[in-house]
Amino acid sequence: MLSPPRAARIASNVGSRWYTRPRAFLLGVLAIYFVSRLFSGIVLTIVGMYQPDVVWFENEHGYLRMTVLWDSFWYRQIVEDGYPSVLPADAESGRLWQNPWAFYPLFPYLTRGLMYLTGGGFALVGSTLALLLGAVAAVLIAILLRDRVGPRVAIAGVTLWSTFMAAPVLQVAYTESLAMVLLCLVLYFLSKERWLAAGAVALLTGIARPIALPLGFVGLVCVWVRWRRRGREPVRAGEWIAMFSALVACAVSGLIWPLIAWWGTGIPSAYPDTMTAWRVYDKIEPFRPWWNTAHYWLRTDLNAALALAFLAVLTFALVLGPWARALGPQLRAWSFAYSLYLFASLDPSTSIFRYMLCQFPIAVVLLGAGWRSPLPIAGVGPSEGPGGATAAMRNGRWLWVIMGLGVLINLVLQVWWVGVIWHFTPPADTPP
C-alpha cells in the first residue's frame, strides 16, 4: 500500500506528462513526424547517389531526383499536359497502354496551382506539398487515436506510422499524404457523427483516391452505432437525412472519377480499362490475382487455399479480436473494410507496403495497447487512484520499449524499401 503523499506524487507525475498537454502533444507529434522525414530524406539522398539516370528526371539534382520516380512521372505529365482525350492503345492488339487516367486529379492540380503561385518546379512543389500534407495527416491520426486510447499510446502509434518502411512516400510527389488527410477527416467526422461534413470530405476522396468502398462500409457501421442508441437518444428526421446524405456521398465518390474519365474520353469503361493496363491479367477479377499468385508459388490448390486462409485470418484477427477493442467501431470498421478492399482489388505486389500506410490503427494493436483494461495504459486521471497510476507508469515503460523496438525495425526496413523498392534499376524493376 502506497502512502498518501507518495501516491499523490505518482499521480501528479503521471498526470503532468508533456503529452497530456494539448499544445505540447501536437508539437510533439509534429516533431516526431519531421524528424522521421529527416531520416527518410537522408536515406533517399544516399540511395540517390546510386540511382541511374532515367527518363523521369528533368533538371532535378540530389534529393529532389528521388522525389520524381515511378508514378511521379504520371503526376508530372498531368500537371504539364492534363489528361488525354484519346486512350493510347497498341495498334495490333488493341490493348490499352498505361496512361494518366489511372491517377486521380486532386494532387496534381493542387501541385500545378502552387507551382503557378510560387514559380517552383514540379519536384520541389510536389514533394513539399506531400511533406506538409503528411504533417497534417500525422496530427489527425494522433487526434483520432488520442480520443480512443489516450495521448501516450497516440504518440507511440504516430511514431510507428511516421517511421513505417514505406513512409518516405509521404515526402515524394505521390498522393499518399493527401489521401491520409482526407481519410482521417472522414473518420473523424463520422466518429463525431458530423454526417454532412463527413459526406463533403468523402466526395473529395472521389478525385483524390479510390477508397470509397471501405469508407462506405465505415459509414454504414457508424449509422448502425447511432441507430442502436435510438432508445435513449431518438434519431430526428434531420439526422436521418444527414446520415443518408453521408452514405450517398460515399457511394457517389466512388463514381466521380470513372464518370469524369468517361466524359473526358467518350468511352464508358475508360477508367476500368486503364486500370487493367496496370494489371498482370487482361481483366479485373476480384480476389483472383491472390489465388493465382498463391497457386503459382505453392503449386497445389490445397496449399494455396491454406496459405490464403491463414493470411486472411491473421489480417482480420488483428482488428476484430479483443486486442483491438479500444480502437472503437469506426477505426476497426475501416481497417477491416480496407483490408478486404485490398484483397479484392489489388494484385499482390510490392505496392502493398505503400498501401499499408492507411492501416494506421493497426499500430495500436501491435503496441499491445488496444485492450480495454481496468488498469489504463493511455494515461491516468485523478479518479483512477494511486494503484492505477502506478500500473499506468509501469505499462507506459513497456509501451516505450515496444515502440522503440518497432521504430528500430521500421528504420531498418525503411532503408531496405528505399534501396530496393523505391530505387529504380533500368529497364524494369519492382514497383513501390
N, C-alpha and C positions, 0 to 999 in steps of 0.2 A: 504494500500500500504506500503510495507516494504521500509525502507530507503536503499540506495545503500550499505553503509557499513554493515548493518545488513544482507541484502540479500547475500552479498559476504561471510560473516562469516558462514551463514547457509549452503550455497552451499559448502563451503570449508569443514565444519564439516562432511556433508553427504558424500562428495567425499573421505574423508580421513578415513572412517571406516576401521577397520582392515580387514574385509572380501573382500575389494576391492583390496587388495594387493595379488598377486598370491601366494607368498610363505606363507604368513600368512593364506590365505584361505585354502591351502592344509594342513598346520599344524593344523588349527582349525578343519578341517574335521576328521583328524586322532585322535585328542584329544577327540572329541565327540564320535567317534567310540569306542575307547579303554576305556573311562570312562563308556560308556554304557555296554561294555563287562565285566568291573569290577563289575558293579551292578549285571549283569546276573550271573557272577561267584559266587558272594556271595549267591545269591538265590539258585543256583544249589548246592552249598556246604551245605547250611542249609537244603534244602529238602533232600539231600543225607543222612543226619543223620537218616532219617526215611525210607530210601529205603531198603526193604528186600533184602537179598542175592538172586541172580538169576543165572541161568546157564551162562548168558552172561559175568559175572565177571570172571576174572582170578586172577591176582595179583594186581588189582587196589585198591587204597585206597583214601578216602576223595573225593576231587573234581573230580579226574580222573575217579572214579566209575561212575559218572553221564555222562561221555562223551562217554560211550560204550553201552548205552542202545538201544533197538529197532533195527533199521536197521544197526546200527554199528556192530552188530553181523555178518551180512552178509558181510560187507566190511572186517571185520577181517578174515572171512573164505576165502574170495577171496585173501587177502594178503597172507595167510598161505598156502592155498591149491589150489588156482586157481578156474577154472570153471569145473564142472563135465562133462565128455563126455557122460554120460548116464543120462537122465532126471529121477529123482526119482518119482515113482508113487505108488499109493495104489494097492496092489496085487489083490484085489477083484473088486473094481470099475473101476480101470484104471485111475482114476483122478490124475493129477499131484499134487505133493506136492510143497510147496513153496521152491524155490531153488535160487542159486546165479545168474542165467541167467536173472533175473529181474533187476539186478543192473549193471549199466554201468561201464566200467573198468578204466577210466582215473584217478579218485580219488584214488581208492585202489592201483593202480600200482604206482602212484606218491608217495603214502604213503610208499609202500614197498621199493621203491628206496631210500627214505630219511631214512627209518629205517636201511637199509644196510649201508648208508653213516655215520649215526650218532650213530648207536648202540642202539637207543632208542626203547621203546616198542610201540605197536600199539596205545594205548590210548594217550600217550604223543605226539607222532609224528602226529597221525591223527588229534587230536584236535588242535594242534599248527598250522598245515598246514591250517586247516579250518579257524582258527582265523586270520592268516596273509592274506589269500586269501580274507577274508571278509573285511579287511582293504583296499586292492586294489579295491575291489568292491565299497566300500564307496567313494573312491576318484573318480572312474569312474562315479558313479552316480552323484556326485557333479559336475563334469565337464559337463556331459550331461545336467543337469538342469541349470547350470550357463549359458550355451550357449543360453538358451531359456528364462529363467525368471530372470536372474541376480544372483549375488553371495549371496545376503541376503536370497532370497527365497530358493536358493540351499542349504544353510546352514540349514535353517529350515526344508527343506524336508529330508535331510540326517539325521537330528536329529530324526525326526519321524520314519524313516526307521530303524535307529540303535536301537531305543528303542521299536520297534514293539513287540507285545506279543510273537511271535514265533522267535524273533531274537536270543535267546540263541542257536538256532540250528546252528548259524554261528560259534560257538566255540566248537562243538562236532564233532565226526568223521562221518560227513554227507557231502553230495555233494553240499549243497545249496550255499556255498561260491564260490566254483569253477564255478558252473552254473551261478552265478551272474556276475562273472568276464567275462566269455565268452559271455554272453548275452549283457552286456554293451559294450564290444568291437565290437560285430557285429552291434549294434545300432549306435555306434559312427562312425564306418567306413561307414555304409550306409548313415548316415546323412551328412558325408563329401564327399559322392559319390566316396569313395575309394573302388571300386567294388571288385577288386581282393583280397584285404586284408579282406574285409567282407566275401567273399566266403571261404577263407582259414580258418578263425576262425569258420565259420558256419560248416565246415567239422569236426572241433574238437568237436563241440557240439554233433556230431553223436556218440561219445564214452564217452560223459560226462552226457548228459541229454536229454530226449525226448522232445525237443522244436522246432523241425524242421518245423512243420506245421505253427505255428504262425510266426516264423521267415520268412518263405517263403512268407507269406502274406505281411509282412513289406517290404520285398524285392520288391514285385510287386508294392506296393504303392510308394516306392522310385523311381522305374523305371518310373512310371506314372508321378510323380512330375518332373522328369528330362525331360520326353517327352513333357510336357506342355511348357517348356522353349525353345523348339527347334527353334521357330521363331527368337528369339534374340540370342540364343546360339546353333547353329547347332550341332547335335549329329554326331560325326565322326564314321567311321566304327570301329575303335579300341575301342571306348567307347561302342558301341553296343555289341561287342564281350565280353567286360568286364562285362557289365550288365547281359548279358545272362549267362556268367560263374558263376556269383554270384547266380543267380536264380537256376541254375543247382546244384550248391554246396549245397544250402538249401534243394533241393529235395533229393539229394544223401545222405545228412547227416541223413535223416530220415530212410534210408535203410541200413546204415552201420551196426548197431548193430543187427538187425534181420538177416542179411546175415551172420554175424560172428557167431551168435547162430546156424544158420542152418549148417554152416561149422563145428562148434565145436561138434555138436551132431548128425549130419546126418538127422535131422528132419526139414523139411522146415518151419513148424509152431512152432518151439521151443520157440521163444520169445513170440508171442501172447498167446500160450498155457500156458506158465509160468505165464504171467501176469494175465491170467484168474484164476490161483490158488489163487490170492490175492483178487479176486472179490467175492461179495456175490452171484452172479449168475454164471451159468455154461458157459456162453458165453458172449462175449463183444458186447454190443448193444449201439451205440452212443445215448446219452441223456436218454435212457430208465431208468437207475437207479434213476435219479432225479424224473421222473414221478412216479415210483413205490414208492419211499420214500414219496413223497408228498401225493400220494393217500393213503398210509398206515396211515399217521398221520391225514389227513383231510377227509378221508372216501369217499368222492364223487368226480366224475370226474370234476364237475364244480369248486368245491373248490380247487382241485389240480391245475387245469388249471389257475385259477385266481391267485393263490399264485406263481406259476412259472412265469406267465406273469409279475406280479409285480416285482419279483426278477430280471428277465431279463431286464425289462425296467430300473429299478434302476441301475443295474450294467453297462449297456451300456450307459445310460444317463450320468454317471459320466465322461466318456471320450469322448462322442460325442457332448455334449452340449457346448454352448458358453463359459461356465465357465472353459473349458479345452483347449480353442483355443491357448493359449500361449505355450502349450506343443509342438506344431508343428505336422506335419503329421506322422513323424516316431514314436514318443512315443505314440501318440494317436492310431496309427495303431497297435502297439504292445499290448497296454492294451486291445483294442477291440478284437484282434485275440486271445490273451492269455485267456481272459475270455470265449470266445466261445470254445476254446480248452478244458478248464476245464469242462465246461458244457457237452461237447461231450464225454470226455474220463474218467472223474473222478466219482467214486462213492461218493455221498455226505457223508462226514465223517469228523471227527476232523482233518484229514490231510489237509483240505482246508486252515487252518490257516498258515501252513508251506508253502504251495504253493503260498500264497498271498505275500510272500516276493518279488517275481518277479514283483509285481504290484507297484513298487516304484513310477511311475509317478502320481498315484492317490494321493500321499501325497501333491502334489502341489494343486490339486483340493480341497482337504479337508482343506487346509490352506486358501482357498479363493483367491489364487494368480494366477489362471490360466486365468483370464480375460485379454484381451488386452485393457488397459485403457489409455486414454490420460495423466493420472497422474500416472507415473510409481511407482511401489511398489518394484521393484527389485533393485533399486539403481538409482542414478541420475548422469548425466554428466553435463559439463559446458553449453551445448546447451539447457538444459531444463529450465533454468531460475529460479529465486528465488521462484516463485509460485509453480513450480514443486518440488523444493527442500523441501519446507515446507510441501507439501502434502505427499511427499515420507517419510519424517520423521514421520508424523502423522500415515500414513498407516503402517510404519515399526513398530511402537509401538503396533498396533493391531496385526500385524503378530507375534510378540514375545508373546503376550498374548495368541493368539490362539495356537501357538506352545507349550507354557508352559502347557496349559490345555490338549493338546493332549499327551504330554510326561507323564503327571501325570496319565492320563487314561491308556496309554500304559504300564507304570510300574506296575500299579495295576493288569492289565490283564496278564502281564508277570509273576507275582507271581502266579496267578491262573494257567497259562499254564504250568509252571514248576511243580507246586504242584499237579495238577490234570491230565494233559495230558502227560507230559514227565515222571513223576513219574510212576513206574510200580508196580501194585498190583497183585501178582500172584493169580490164574493161568492165568488169561486173563484180558485185560484192553483195553481201547480205544487207538488207535494208534496215534502218533503225526504226 
